[in-house]
Amino acid sequence: MLLWAGVIFAVSSIPSLNSGLGTWDYVLRKCAHMTEYGILAVLLVRAIGSYAWAFALAVAYAGTDEFHQTFVRGRHGSPVDVGIDAVGALIGLTLWRSKLRAWSTAR
């Protein structure tokens, strides 16, 4: 979990991630946001056992990550990105819970 948080921090430290793909660049970056935080939320719930706390901590980390980006040249922090990260965390936790239920009923 801490390693993954470090990966998110490292990627957020890169000055510009624009691939030059126009609209696709925007869509791909937002999907990456959701994926990063979906994974973080699942790692958090596995570590602490609480879905509510895992979600809260993932969103809090998203807020600190966006704040961090305000100090990186070529980047900016965005409350919208925190919302996108929160959606990703929620999707990740929902998929994880569904997978656990499927495993428990298959036994």
Backbone as a ProteinNet text record, in pm:
[ID]
protein_1_A
[PRIMARY]
MLLWAGVIFAVSSIPSLNSGLGTWDYVLRKCAHMTEYGILAVLLVRAIGSYAWAFALAVAYAGTDEFHQTFVRGRHGSPVDVGIDAVGALIGLTLWRSKLRAWSTAR
[TERTIARY]
82.9	0	87.9	188.5	278.2	358.4	396	468.5	381.1	253.7	162.5	140.8	128.9	116.5	241.3	357.2	480.5	482	427	417.5	328.7	215.6	125.7	199.1	271.7	346.6	451.4	521.9	626.4	568.5	457.1	393.8	344.8	295.2	248.5	362.6	484.3	600.8	655.1	604.9	649.9	590.3	674.1	625.9	511.7	513.9	406.4	383.7	259.9	227	146.9	145.2	67.5	128.6	49.2	97.7	76.6	1.4	-26.6	-140.2	-217.1	-327.2	-460.1	-457.5	-579.6	-679.6	-801.3	-909.5	-876.2	-812.4	-775.4	-679	-589.1	-496.2	-573.4	-672	-754.2	-826.6	-891.4	-967.8	-875.7	-761.8	-668.6	-612.9	-582.8	-532.2	-637.6	-763.9	-869.5	-894	-885.6	-898.4	-782	-662.6	-546.8	-568.6	-625.9	-657.9	-748.6	-855.3	-950.6	-885.9	-803.8	-736.9	-639.8	-558.4	-462.2	-532	-642.8	-710.2	-800.1	-845.8	-917.1	-824.2	-702.3	-602.3	-564.8	-541.2	-505.7	-614.3	-739.5	-850.2	-857.3	-835.7	-837.6	-721.8	-604.2	-491.1	-518.5	-582.4	-616.7	-717.2	-820.9	-921.7	-861.7	-769.6	-702.3	-614.2	-556.5	-467	-542.4	-654	-721.9	-856.8	-913.6	-1036.1	-1166	-1160.4	-1281.9	-1298.9	-1412.7	-1439.4	-1453.1	-1519.1	-1540	-1407.5	-1322.1	-1192.5	-1102.6	-1108.6	-1027.9	-1067.8	-1198.1	-1246	-1202.4	-1222.1	-1186	-1036.6	-954.2	-809.4	-765.5	-827.7	-794.6	-829.1	-945.2	-985.8	-896.7	-861.3	-770.4	-634.9	-586.2	-459	-471.2	-584.9	-607.4	-597.9	-654.2	-646.1	-503.2	-425.7	-285.7	-205.5	-240.6	-172.4	-198.3	-321.6	-352.8	-284.2	-275.4	-203.2	-54.9	0.7	140.6	163.7	68.9	85.5	90.9	38.7	45.7	189.2	279.8	420.8	506.7	445.9	518.8	498.7	610	603.4	528.4	436.9	360.2	239	217.3	102.1	18.1	-102.3	-187.9	-278.9	-314.2	-406.6	-549.2	-634.8	-772.8	-869.7	-967.4	-1071.6	-1149.7	-1161.8	-1230.7	-1155.5	-1022.9	-943.9	-961.1	-977.5	-1005.8	-1138.3	-1236.8	-1365	-1351.1	-1271.3	-1247.3	-1174.9	-1079	-1008.2	-1104.3	-1197	-1295.9	-1384.7	-1424	-1504.7	-1424.5	-1296.3	-1210.9	-1199.2	-1182.7	-1174.4	-1304.1	-1416	-1546.1	-1564.9	-1526.2	-1536	-1445.8	-1323.5	-1231.3	-1285.5	-1338.4	-1393.5	-1517.3	-1599.3	-1719.6	-1681.5	-1584.2	-1539.3	-1475.7	-1398.7	-1335.2	-1440.5	-1540.2	-1646.5	-1722.1	-1750.5	-1820.7	-1738.5	-1608.7	-1522.2	-1517.8	-1510.3	-1509.8	-1640	-1752	-1881.5	-1887.2	-1836.4	-1836.9	-1750.1	-1634.8	-1547.7	-1614.5	-1684.3	-1744.5	-1863.2	-1936.8	-2050.2	-2003.7	-1886.8	-1834	-1780.6	-1753.7	-1697.5	-1800.9
-118.1	0	125.3	129.1	244.7	256.2	143.4	144.3	205.1	166.3	219	369.5	414.1	557.6	630.6	566.8	624.8	634	532.5	535.9	652.9	670.9	782.6	914.8	927.7	1050	1074.6	969.3	983	1027.8	968.3	1006.8	1151.4	1190.8	1328.6	1429.3	1382.5	1471.1	1497.6	1424.8	1444.5	1574.9	1667	1800.3	1801.9	1720.8	1723.5	1583.2	1541.3	1407.9	1414.4	1527.8	1544	1460.7	1370.4	1282.6	1343.1	1452	1513.4	1447.5	1364	1292.8	1367.6	1492.1	1573	1519	1497.8	1449.7	1314.4	1227	1095.5	1107	1204.7	1227.7	1257.3	1343.7	1380.8	1258.1	1183.1	1065.1	961.5	936.3	836.9	878.2	1008.1	1054	1039.2	1067.8	1054.9	908.4	820.5	677	628.9	683.3	647.9	691.9	811.8	859.5	758.7	718.8	627.7	492.8	444.5	315.8	323.7	429.9	447.3	442.2	514.8	525	405.9	337.1	211.4	108.6	100.4	8.3	48.9	178.7	225.3	190	211.5	183	34	-51.6	-195.9	-235.1	-179.8	-208.3	-159.9	-44.2	8.5	-80.3	-124.8	-207.8	-341.5	-392.4	-516.8	-494.8	-375.4	-346.1	-316.2	-241.9	-197.5	-263.8	-325.1	-401.8	-323.6	-194.1	-112.2	-42.2	-67.8	-3.5	147.8	190.5	334.5	406.5	348.6	410.8	404.4	295.1	282.8	390.5	411.2	515	653.2	679.5	810.2	838.1	738.8	757.4	775.8	702.8	719	859.5	909.1	1044.3	1149.3	1127	1220.3	1223.2	1106.2	1101.6	1171	1156.9	1226.5	1377.2	1425.8	1569	1614.9	1535.1	1573.2	1562.3	1467.1	1451.5	1572.2	1617.8	1736	1860.2	1870.4	1982	1975.1	1855	1834.1	1882.2	1855.5	1893.7	2044.8	2121	2267.5	2317	2233.9	2270.6	2215	2141.5	2080.5	2166.1	2211.6	2294.3	2219.3	2287.3	2226.5	2147.5	2138.6	2065.9	2161.5	2122.7	2200.9	2105.9	2145.6	2067.6	2100.2	2000.5	2021	1947.2	2019.6	1951.7	1850.3	1877.1	1782.6	1650.1	1656.4	1532.9	1456	1526.3	1457.3	1382.4	1443.9	1377.2	1255.9	1268.1	1155.4	1043.4	1080.6	981.5	911.5	987.2	929.9	829.5	862.5	768.5	641.4	657.7	540.8	455.3	519.7	445.7	369.5	434.5	370.3	251.8	268.5	157.3	42.3	74.4	-29.9	-107.9	-36.3	-102.9	-185.2	-133.5	-207	-335.5	-327.3	-447.3	-547.6	-497.9	-586.5	-658.5	-584.3	-645.4	-749.3	-718.1	-813.2	-940.1	-921.5	-1037.2	-1123.4	-1061.6	-1138	-1215	-1152	-1221.6	-1339.6	-1320.5	-1430.3	-1545.1	-1515.1	-1619.3	-1692.9	-1620.6	-1684.3	-1772.6	-1736.7	-1819.1	-1937.1	-1928.6	-2038	-2151.4	-2123.6	-2227.6	-2318.1
0	0	0	86.1	89.9	-38.5	-95	-222.3	-332	-335.2	-436.8	-417	-293.2	-265.4	-315.9	-301.2	-352.5	-504.5	-569.7	-716.1	-759.8	-693.2	-725.5	-705.8	-595.1	-567.6	-676.3	-715.9	-818.2	-952	-990.9	-1118.1	-1110.7	-995.1	-977.3	-979.5	-962.8	-962.5	-1102.8	-1201.6	-1339.5	-1391	-1441.7	-1479.4	-1581	-1682.4	-1781.2	-1833.3	-1834.4	-1884.2	-2013.7	-2080.4	-2202.9	-2314.1	-2369	-2475.1	-2613.3	-2620.4	-2749.9	-2825.7	-2759	-2824.1	-2816.3	-2771.2	-2764.7	-2664.7	-2711.8	-2625.6	-2565.3	-2643.3	-2591.4	-2474.3	-2481	-2370.6	-2242.4	-2252.7	-2136.4	-2081.1	-2169.5	-2127.1	-2062.6	-2125	-2071.3	-1936	-1918.4	-1789	-1680	-1711.1	-1610.1	-1577	-1677.3	-1650.4	-1564.2	-1588.4	-1506.3	-1361.5	-1343.3	-1207.8	-1137.6	-1205.5	-1142.1	-1111.5	-1202.5	-1180.6	-1063.7	-1058.4	-948.8	-813	-802.7	-673.4	-645.2	-749.3	-727.2	-664.5	-718.5	-663.8	-521.7	-500	-365.3	-264.2	-300.4	-207.9	-174.6	-274.1	-248.2	-156.3	-181.7	-93.3	49	60	192.3	264.5	195.3	262.1	303.6	224.8	264	386.6	398.5	510.9	640.1	628.8	751.3	775.1	671.3	689.7	688.9	674.1	675.4	541.5	477.1	348.4	363.9	469.2	489.5	511.2	595.6	621.3	497.7	425.6	303.8	203.9	187.4	96.3	144.8	273.5	329.1	314.3	342.9	331.8	187	94.7	-47.6	-95.4	-56.1	-96.6	-30.3	95.4	163.1	93	53.2	-18.3	-153.8	-218.7	-346.1	-326	-216.4	-186.8	-165.9	-92.1	-70.4	-199.3	-284.1	-412.4	-502.1	-505.6	-586.8	-531.1	-399.2	-339.1	-377.8	-371.1	-410.9	-554.7	-644	-784.1	-804.1	-709.1	-723.1	-713.1	-663	-650.3	-764.5	-855.7	-966.5	-1091.2	-1148.1	-1268.7	-1379.9	-1445.3	-1553.3	-1507.8	-1378.1	-1323.7	-1241.4	-1212	-1123.3	-1046.8	-927	-846.7	-886.8	-882.4	-924.7	-832.7	-778.2	-699.4	-783.8	-912.4	-1001.4	-1003.9	-1006.6	-1005.1	-874.3	-764	-637.3	-650.1	-711.6	-734.2	-824.1	-929.1	-1019.7	-944.7	-861.7	-780.5	-684.5	-626.4	-534.8	-607.5	-729.6	-809.3	-834.4	-868	-889.2	-764.7	-649	-522.7	-497.4	-521.4	-500.7	-595.3	-720.4	-816.5	-773.9	-733.5	-689.2	-571	-473.4	-354.7	-388.8	-477.7	-519	-591.3	-682.5	-753.2	-657.7	-562.2	-464.1	-380.1	-333.4	-252	-334.5	-460.6	-547.8	-567.3	-586	-605.4	-479.9	-363.4	-238.1	-220.4	-255.2	-243.7	-339.6	-459.6	-557.3	-508	-449.5	-396	-281.1	-193.7	-76.9	-116.5	-219.1	-261.7	-346.8	-407	-488.4	-401.8	-276	-188.1	-133.9
[MASK]
+++++++++++++++++++++++++++++++++++++++++++++++++++++++++++++++++++++++++++++++++++++++++++++++++++++++++++

